[in-house]
C-alpha cells in the first residue's frame, strides 16, 4: 500500500484551509502544503498574526500556529506542490453556473477541470486525487477522463471525500466527525486515505462506498438539513396566522425520537455556501435524468426559503406604517450564521435588498464582517448601482451607533453578544415607537416588551 508522506491541497478556502490544518496537526509525519493562486489569501494564511487568517473559525488560529512551518505550508507554487505530492486534494470553488445550460442550478465545474488539467500536465509520478469540493454526481468520471488521457504513463486513482463541516463549528467537526466518507474504486487508494484519518478518527466512523454514492451523499445530506429548516419555517407562518408558537411546536415534535430536535429552529431563512447550491445541483441532476417530480420536490425547499426572507422584509414594511422610505433601519448581523465571517447567501443580503428597493436607509453592524464585504454582497446582486448601495447603506463598527435614531432594528445573525447588550440604552436612543424584528428568535420577548419595545419574532 502507498505510504502517504506528502499531501497537497489545491484551494485555500473555507474547506481546504481548516481541513488541511487539522490533517497536519494530527499527522506530524506528513508534509501538508495548501496552494492557491490568490496571493493575498496565501499571505493571510502565512501572517504571523493569527487573528488575520482569511477565515474566522473558533480554534483555527491555534491549530494553524501549531502546525505551520513544521509540516503545514501555504504557497502559490501550485506546480511544485503537485509534482511533490503523493495525494492531492481538490478543494476549489464550485459555484452555481451564471451562464449557459444549467444557469442558476448546475454547478460550474470550470475550476475543477482546470485543476485536473494542471495535475495531468505536470505530474511525473502516480497520484491519489481526492475530490473535496462539493460536486455533482459523476464528476469523478470527468476527472478520470482528463487525467487518464495525458499519455505520460502516470496512474491516477480518484477518490471522493466530501466534507460535512458546519461553519462556526468547523474545527470541532473536523476533530470529532460523525463520519468520514470515502468513495472510490481502488482498495489501496481508499486504504491510504483512511490511514490519514485514522490518526485521530476511530475506524468504525470511516465509511467506504462506491464513488457515485459518496458524491451523492454530500448533496443529499445538505438537502435533508435544508429541508428541515424550510419545513419548520413553513410552519412558522402557519403559527403566526393561528396563534400557535413555533418554538413550542418545534419542541413538541423534536422530542419524538424519530424526528429529533436538530435543525428545527425557525428563522429568517438558511444561508451559507452549501445548502442552496447543493439543492439546486440536486434539482439540476434530477431534471437532467428527466425526474421531474423529484426535481420539483427539492426545488420547493429553495422556494420556501426565499419566501421566508421576503416575508420578513414585508413584515418590517407593513409594521412601519407601510413605508420605510428614508427611515433608518439597524441591522444587527450580516454573516449567514454566528461564529463565522462568511456571508454567502446570507438572509441579511436579501432582506436588505428588498428594503433598499423601498429606499430605506440601512445601518449594519456585524462583529466579524467588513464593510467591503457587505458592499460587495449588495453590488453582486446588481439590483442597483454601487453608488446607490453606498448612499443607502452605512456600515458601522459599534452596535450603539447602528441603533442611534433608528426607527427599527432587525436581528439577522444569532451572535451571542447581541443578547448581552444594554437594551435599556438602545431603547433610549431609538425613535419611538421602537420596533425590534427578531429574525433569529434570539432575544427575550417579555424583557424587551417590559422596556417598551414593539417586538416581532418569526412564528409567534
Residue pairs with C-beta under 8 A, 6 or more apart in sequence:
1 188
1 191
1 192
1 195
2 86
2 126
2 128
2 188
2 189
2 192
3 86
3 192
4 30
4 86
4 87
4 128
4 192
4 193
4 195
4 196
5 29
5 30
5 31
5 86
6 30
6 31
6 33
6 84
6 85
6 86
6 87
7 20
7 23
7 30
7 31
7 32
7 33
7 85
7 86
7 87
7 88
7 89
7 196
8 32
8 33
8 34
8 35
8 81
8 82
8 84
8 85
8 87
8 88
8 89
9 16
9 19
9 20
9 32
9 33
9 34
9 35
9 88
9 89
9 91
9 132
10 16
10 35
10 36
10 78
10 81
10 82
10 88
10 89
10 90
10 91
10 92
10 115
11 34
11 36
11 89
11 90
11 91
11 92
11 93
11 132
11 133
12 34
12 35
12 36
12 38
12 41
12 42
12 45
12 54
12 74
13 36
13 41
13 55
13 91
13 92
13 93
14 55
14 165
14 167
14 170
14 273
14 342
15 91
15 132
15 133
15 163
15 165
16 34
16 36
16 89
16 91
16 132
17 34
17 45
17 53
17 54
17 55
17 60
18 55
18 57
18 60
18 165
18 170
18 171
18 174
19 89
19 91
19 132
19 163
19 165
19 174
20 32
20 34
20 72
20 89
21 60
21 63
21 64
21 67
21 72
22 63
22 171
22 174
22 175
23 30
23 32
23 196
24 30
24 32
24 67
24 70
24 71
24 72
25 63
25 66
25 67
25 72
26 199
26 200
27 71
27 196
27 199
28 67
28 70
28 71
29 71
30 71
30 196
31 71
31 73
32 67
32 71
32 72
32 73
33 73
33 74
33 75
33 81
33 84
33 85
34 45
34 72
34 73
34 74
34 75
35 42
35 74
35 75
35 76
35 77
35 78
35 81
36 42
36 74
36 76
36 78
37 76
37 78
39 76
41 54
42 74
42 75
42 76
44 52
44 53
44 54
45 53
45 54
45 64
45 68
45 74
46 68
46 74
47 53
50 61
50 62
50 64
50 65
51 61
53 60
53 61
53 64
55 341
55 342
56 339
56 340
56 341
56 368
57 167
57 168
57 170
57 171
57 339
57 340
58 168
58 169
58 171
58 339
59 171
59 172
60 170
60 171
63 171
64 72
68 74
75 81
78 118
79 118
79 122
82 88
82 118
82 119
82 122
82 123
82 127
83 122
83 123
83 124
83 125
85 127
86 127
86 128
86 192
87 127
87 128
87 129
87 130
87 192
87 193
87 196
88 119
88 127
88 128
88 129
88 130
89 130
89 132
89 161
90 112
90 115
90 116
90 129
90 130
90 131
90 132
90 133
90 143
91 132
91 133
92 111
92 112
92 115
92 133
93 111
93 133
94 107
94 108
94 109
94 111
94 112
94 133
94 134
94 135
94 277
95 107
95 108
95 277
96 104
96 105
96 106
96 107
96 108
96 276
96 277
96 280
96 281
97 103
97 104
97 105
97 106
97 107
97 108
98 104
98 108
102 284
104 280
105 280
105 281
105 283
105 284
105 287
106 136
106 280
106 281
106 284
107 134
107 135
107 136
107 277
107 281
107 284
109 135
109 136
109 139
109 142
112 131
112 133
112 135
112 139
112 142
112 143
113 142
113 146
116 129
116 142
116 143
116 146
116 147
117 146
119 127
119 129
119 147
119 156
120 146
120 147
120 149
120 150
120 152
121 150
123 150
123 152
123 154
123 156
124 152
124 154
125 154
126 154
126 155
126 156
126 157
127 154
127 155
127 156
127 157
128 156
128 157
128 159
128 189
128 192
128 193
129 143
129 147
129 156
129 157
129 158
129 159
130 158
130 159
130 160
130 161
130 193
131 139
131 140
131 143
131 158
131 159
131 160
131 161
131 162
131 215
132 161
132 162
132 163
134 162
134 163
134 218
134 219
134 222
134 274
134 277
134 278
134 281
135 160
135 215
135 218
136 215
136 219
136 281
136 284
136 285
137 212
137 215
137 216
137 219
137 285
138 212
138 215
139 215
140 158
140 160
140 183
140 211
140 212
140 215
143 158
144 156
144 158
147 156
147 158
148 156
157 184
157 185
157 186
157 188
157 189
158 184
158 185
158 211
159 182
159 183
159 184
159 186
159 189
159 190
159 193
159 211
160 181
160 182
160 183
160 184
160 211
160 214
160 215
161 180
161 181
161 182
161 183
161 193
161 214
162 181
162 214
162 215
162 217
162 218
163 218
164 173
164 177
164 178
164 179
164 181
164 218
164 221
165 173
165 174
166 173
167 272
167 336
167 337
167 339
167 340
167 342
168 337
168 338
168 339
168 340
169 339
175 200
177 201
177 205
178 205
179 205
179 206
179 207
180 194
180 197
180 201
180 205
180 206
180 207
181 207
181 208
181 209
181 214
181 217
181 218
182 190
182 193
182 194
182 206
182 207
182 208
182 209
182 214
183 208
183 209
183 210
183 211
183 212
183 213
183 214
183 215
183 217
184 190
184 193
184 208
184 210
184 211
184 214
185 210
185 211
190 208
194 203
194 206
194 208
197 206
198 206
209 217
218 278
219 278
219 279
219 281
219 282
219 285
220 282
222 274
222 275
222 278
222 279
223 275
223 278
223 279
223 282
223 298
223 301
225 263
225 275
226 270
226 275
226 276
226 278
226 279
226 301
226 305
227 298
227 301
228 262
228 263
228 264
229 263
229 265
229 267
229 269
229 270
229 275
229 305
230 270
230 300
230 301
230 302
230 304
230 305
230 308
232 246
232 250
232 263
232 264
232 265
232 266
233 266
233 267
233 269
233 304
233 305
233 308
233 458
234 304
235 246
235 249
235 266
235 459
236 246
236 266
236 308
236 458
236 459
237 308
237 311
237 459
238 244
239 245
239 246
239 249
239 459
239 460
240 458
240 459
240 460
245 459
245 460
246 266
246 458
246 459
246 460
247 266
247 441
247 459
247 460
250 261
250 264
250 265
250 266
251 261
253 259
253 264
254 260
254 261
254 262
254 264
255 261
265 441
266 441
266 458
266 459
267 308
267 347
267 414
267 439
267 440
267 441
267 458
268 308
268 309
268 312
268 347
268 351
268 412
268 439
268 440
268 458
269 305
269 306
269 308
269 309
269 312
269 347
269 350
270 276
270 305
270 336
270 345
270 347
271 336
271 337
271 343
271 344
271 345
271 346
271 347
272 336
272 337
272 342
272 344
272 345
272 346
273 342
273 344
273 345
275 345
276 302
276 305
276 345
277 345
279 298
279 299
279 301
279 302
280 302
282 298
283 295
283 298
283 299
283 302
284 295
286 292
286 294
286 295
286 298
287 295
306 350
308 347
308 458
309 347
309 350
309 351
309 354
310 350
310 354
312 347
312 351
312 410
312 437
312 439
312 458
313 350
313 351
313 354
313 355
314 354
315 437
315 456
316 324
316 329
316 351
316 355
316 408
316 410
316 435
316 437
317 323
317 324
317 355
317 358
319 408
319 435
319 437
319 454
319 456
320 327
320 407
320 408
320 435
323 358
324 355
324 358
324 359
324 360
324 407
325 358
325 359
325 360
326 359
326 360
326 361
327 360
327 361
327 407
327 408
328 360
328 361
328 362
328 363
328 405
328 406
328 407
328 431
329 355
329 360
329 361
329 362
329 363
329 406
329 407
329 408
329 409
329 410
330 362
330 363
330 364
330 365
330 402
330 403
330 406
330 408
330 409
330 410
331 348
331 351
331 352
331 362
331 363
331 364
331 365
331 366
331 402
331 410
331 412
332 365
332 366
332 399
332 402
332 409
332 410
332 411
332 412
332 413
332 415
332 418
333 348
333 365
333 366
333 411
333 412
333 413
333 414
333 415
333 418
333 440
334 343
334 346
334 348
334 349
334 364
334 366
334 369
334 373
334 374
334 377
334 412
334 413
335 341
335 342
335 343
335 346
335 348
335 366
335 368
335 369
335 413
335 415
336 342
336 343
336 344
336 345
336 346
336 347
336 348
336 413
337 413
337 414
338 413
338 414
338 415
338 416
340 368
341 368
341 369
341 370
341 373
343 349
343 369
343 373
343 374
343 377
346 377
346 412
346 413
347 412
347 439
348 364
348 412
348 413
349 377
349 378
349 381
351 410
351 412
351 439
352 362
352 364
352 378
352 393
353 378
353 381
353 383
355 362
356 362
356 378
356 383
356 384
356 388
356 389
356 392
356 393
357 383
357 384
359 392
360 392
361 392
361 393
361 394
362 392
362 393
362 394
363 393
363 394
363 395
363 396
363 401
363 402
363 406
364 374
364 393
364 394
364 395
364 396
364 402
365 395
365 396
365 397
365 398
365 399
365 401
365 402
366 374
366 413
366 415
367 415
367 417
371 395
374 393
374 395
375 386
375 389
375 390
375 393
375 395
378 389
378 393
379 386
379 389
396 402
399 418
399 421
400 421
400 422
400 425
400 426
400 429
402 409
403 409
403 426
403 429
403 430
404 429
404 430
405 429
405 430
405 431
406 430
406 431
407 430
407 431
407 435
408 434
408 435
408 436
408 437
409 426
409 430
409 434
409 435
409 436
409 437
410 436
410 437
410 439
411 418
411 436
411 437
411 438
411 439
411 440
411 442
411 443
412 439
412 440
413 440
414 440
414 442
418 442
418 443
419 442
419 443
419 444
423 447
423 448
423 451
423 453
424 451
426 434
427 434
427 451
427 452
427 453
433 454
434 452
434 453
434 454
435 453
435 454
435 455
435 456
436 443
436 448
436 453
436 454
436 455
436 456
437 456
438 455
438 456
438 457
438 458
439 458
441 457
441 458
441 459
443 455
443 457
445 455
445 457
445 460
448 455
449 455
